[in-house]
Amino acid sequence: MLRRYLCTMFLVAALAPDTAIAADIEELVRQADRVVVGTTGVSVSRWDGSSRIIMTETMVHVSQVVKGPATAQIVVTTPGGVLPANNVTMIVPDMPQFARNEDVVLFLRDDHTGRSQVVGGAAGKLHVTRDATTGERLVGRATLENLLRQIGQAAR
């Protein structure tokens, strides 16, 4: 049986005290060092140095940089994850999780160790889909193009 550890909000605050849910795009842009559009690749979970917290690193193949330095790939670190060999799962409330080959818009900031982390909790990861009829890329009900325009204006 898979043991599940549910972290409390105290753990979330200890890991990243400034990742409270942002109210809107402008706030996410303000908090982020970079905003990227990309596709997720492989995720690897492991214990942190203290073996008390599972951290997951996800490779993101960047197709567009909206704010921040240009990069082709970025590794995004999030608290929580699955360690099948140890039969342990750690879920952290309001932290994004990534699936392989997921198209996303990410609002990122480097922590004090240089690891890129999502700002605004789950709100800092936006899922990109395609309209089956038009083929247009969407984020929720908005077109990706309009969202990126809004982000670009907020970044100025």
Rosetta blueprint (number, residue, H / E / L):
1 M L
2 L L
3 R E
4 R E
5 Y E
6 L E
7 C L
8 T L
9 M H
10 F H
11 L H
12 V H
13 A H
14 A H
15 L H
16 A L
17 P L
18 D L
19 T L
20 A L
21 I L
22 A L
23 A L
24 D L
25 I H
26 E H
27 E H
28 L H
29 V H
30 R H
31 Q H
32 A L
33 D L
34 R E
35 V E
36 V E
37 V E
38 G E
39 T E
40 T E
41 G E
42 V E
43 S E
44 V E
45 S E
46 R E
47 W E
48 D L
49 G L
50 S L
51 S L
52 R L
53 I L
54 I E
55 M E
56 T E
57 E E
58 T E
59 M E
60 V E
61 H E
62 V E
63 S E
64 Q E
65 V E
66 V E
67 K E
68 G L
69 P L
70 A L
71 T L
72 A L
73 Q E
74 I E
75 V E
76 V E
77 T E
78 T E
79 P E
80 G L
81 G E
82 V E
83 L E
84 P H
85 A H
86 N H
87 N L
88 V E
89 T E
90 M E
91 I E
92 V L
93 P L
94 D L
95 M L
96 P L
97 Q L
98 F L
99 A L
100 R L
101 N L
102 E L
103 D E
104 V E
105 V E
106 L E
107 F E
108 L E
109 R E
110 D E
111 D L
112 H L
113 T L
114 G L
115 R L
116 S E
117 Q E
118 V E
119 V L
120 G L
121 G H
122 A H
123 A H
124 G H
125 K E
126 L E
127 H E
128 V L
129 T E
130 R E
131 D L
132 A L
133 T L
134 T L
135 G L
136 E L
137 R E
138 L E
139 V E
140 G L
141 R L
142 A E
143 T E
144 L H
145 E H
146 N H
147 L H
148 L H
149 R H
150 Q H
151 I H
152 G H
153 Q H
154 A H
155 A H
156 R L
